[in-house]
Amino acid sequence: MSIQGTILVVDDEVRSQDALRRVLREDFEVLCVGNATDAEKLLEGEIVHAILCD
């Protein structure tokens, strides 16, 4: 399978980040951060196709 795009997971619960990463990583590049401030910083230098935010 090929990577379909990049997904950013924004969640302060590390277990939730890990669960989503496990489910999505077969088809997507998955980036995880714990808060909106870190998400903004990451988005300054990364192209993201979708954001999953808690």
Backbone bond lengths (Angstrom), bond angles and torsions (degrees), N, CA, C in turn:
res aa  C-N    CA-C-N  psi(-1)  N-CA   C-N-CA  omega(-1)  CA-C   N-CA-C  phi
1 M - - - 1.447 - - 1.515 110.48 -
2 S 1.318 115.40 149.39 1.449 118.73 177.99 1.527 110.40 -105.51
3 I 1.309 115.00 157.25 1.457 121.23 -179.90 1.532 108.76 -70.78
4 Q 1.336 116.85 131.99 1.461 123.16 -175.70 1.529 113.15 -91.08
5 G 1.303 118.65 -14.82 1.458 122.16 -176.45 1.514 109.47 154.88
6 T 1.319 114.72 -170.02 1.458 121.04 -177.39 1.518 109.94 -116.74
7 I 1.319 116.09 133.02 1.457 122.78 177.26 1.520 108.44 -116.98
8 L 1.322 115.67 134.02 1.456 121.92 174.59 1.519 108.58 -103.10
9 V 1.320 116.54 124.52 1.459 122.89 176.17 1.527 107.39 -103.59
10 V 1.339 115.94 122.80 1.459 121.59 177.90 1.525 107.17 -114.67
11 D 1.329 116.01 108.02 1.470 120.68 -177.24 1.517 107.99 -157.17
12 D 1.323 116.43 134.85 1.464 119.82 -179.39 1.523 112.59 -81.14
13 E 1.322 117.67 -6.63 1.462 121.76 177.77 1.530 109.79 -97.48
14 V 1.318 116.37 113.55 1.466 121.11 -177.12 1.525 110.99 -61.25
15 R 1.308 117.78 -35.65 1.474 120.25 179.07 1.525 111.11 -62.90
16 S 1.315 116.94 -39.39 1.471 120.55 177.35 1.521 110.62 -65.75
17 Q 1.323 116.58 -42.29 1.464 120.46 176.65 1.523 109.97 -58.29
18 D 1.321 116.47 -47.24 1.467 120.96 -178.47 1.523 111.97 -62.62
19 A 1.330 116.89 -41.91 1.468 120.56 -179.65 1.520 110.97 -63.65
20 L 1.319 117.00 -45.69 1.460 120.23 179.28 1.530 111.18 -65.56
21 R 1.324 116.43 -39.98 1.460 120.14 178.34 1.532 110.90 -59.76
22 R 1.335 116.80 -44.99 1.469 120.66 -179.99 1.529 111.49 -60.83
23 V 1.314 117.02 -42.08 1.462 121.39 -177.84 1.535 111.65 -70.77
24 L 1.307 116.71 -39.42 1.465 120.81 -170.86 1.524 115.03 -92.29
25 R 1.314 118.59 -19.98 1.467 120.74 -168.83 1.526 114.86 -66.56
26 E 1.321 117.84 -19.10 1.467 118.72 178.40 1.524 111.76 -68.53
27 D 1.327 116.63 -30.16 1.457 120.75 -175.59 1.523 114.19 -113.35
28 F 1.321 117.39 -18.19 1.460 121.03 -173.71 1.519 111.44 -134.70
29 E 1.320 115.35 153.66 1.460 119.45 165.06 1.519 105.09 -78.49
30 V 1.330 117.81 130.02 1.462 121.19 -176.02 1.521 108.98 -118.15
31 L 1.333 114.97 124.51 1.455 122.20 175.09 1.519 107.61 -111.56
32 C 1.322 117.59 140.05 1.460 121.12 -177.93 1.522 110.63 -128.61
33 V 1.332 114.82 138.69 1.463 121.90 172.89 1.516 108.18 -138.97
34 G 1.324 115.63 162.65 1.449 120.58 -174.24 1.513 116.13 -96.63
35 N 1.346 117.92 -9.15 1.465 118.95 -178.71 1.529 110.96 -159.39
36 A 1.341 115.19 170.08 1.467 121.17 -176.13 1.528 112.37 -65.73
37 T 1.314 117.31 -34.97 1.467 120.37 179.70 1.529 110.30 -62.64
38 D 1.320 116.72 -45.76 1.465 120.37 177.87 1.524 111.23 -65.92
39 A 1.332 116.77 -34.17 1.463 120.62 177.91 1.524 110.28 -64.12
40 E 1.325 117.22 -44.12 1.463 121.00 178.45 1.530 111.24 -60.17
41 K 1.311 116.73 -43.96 1.470 120.63 179.03 1.522 110.67 -62.49
42 L 1.327 116.94 -43.96 1.452 121.18 -179.75 1.529 110.66 -63.11
43 L 1.325 116.90 -41.11 1.461 121.18 -177.28 1.531 113.32 -67.88
44 E 1.321 116.92 -17.61 1.463 120.19 176.36 1.525 111.36 -67.00
45 G 1.331 116.91 -24.67 1.460 119.74 -175.42 1.520 114.87 -124.21
46 E 1.329 118.01 1.00 1.467 121.38 -176.30 1.522 110.29 -126.95
47 I 1.310 115.84 146.23 1.461 120.90 170.63 1.524 107.00 -95.07
48 V 1.318 116.34 123.97 1.467 123.01 -177.76 1.518 107.82 -122.27
49 H 1.319 116.31 136.34 1.455 121.06 -178.10 1.516 113.21 -92.61
50 A 1.330 117.80 -24.74 1.467 122.38 178.76 1.517 109.02 -153.90
51 I 1.337 115.14 151.30 1.465 121.62 177.79 1.516 108.19 -124.79
52 L 1.327 116.35 129.68 1.462 122.91 171.55 1.517 105.91 -109.04
53 C 1.324 115.61 116.94 1.469 120.23 -173.21 1.514 110.42 -125.53
54 D 1.329 115.64 131.73 1.460 121.76 176.42 1.508 108.74 -88.45
